[in-house]
Amino acid sequence: QVQLVESGGGLVQAGGSLRLSCAASGSIFIINNMGWFRQAPGKQRELVAVVTRGGITNYADSVKGRFAISRDNAKNAAYLQMNSLEPDDTAVYFCNARVAVALGREYDAWGQGTQVTVSS
């Protein structure tokens, strides 16, 4: 099994920046896509950004131009640089990894989440 641990969340003023980190560990594995999701109180969990093993990225419209996702395949780590933060960005941010355990067989691993709070 793969375990994911997020870090880097906190309280920041509107317009500020945070950098989230996600570290993967566990049994021998290959990670295909990695992504960041977020969930605000009373809201549905939503995709924020995703990056393939080859480095292709995609972003939610609400964060495009402000957030940047990256990964380090050698370290099995992913990052989310968040700039120009807004109060609407306040949420628990979760790291996700699509883990390949066999040819044509994958599962999603999830971290416990890290809180991001943006004050007005």
Secondary structure, DSSP 8 states (H G I E B T S, - for coil): -EEEEEE--EEEETT--EEEEEEEEESS-EEEEEEEEEE-TTS--EEEEEE-TT--EEE-TTTTTTEEEEEETTTTEEEEEE-S--GGG-EEEEEEEEEEEETTEEEEEE---EEEEEE-
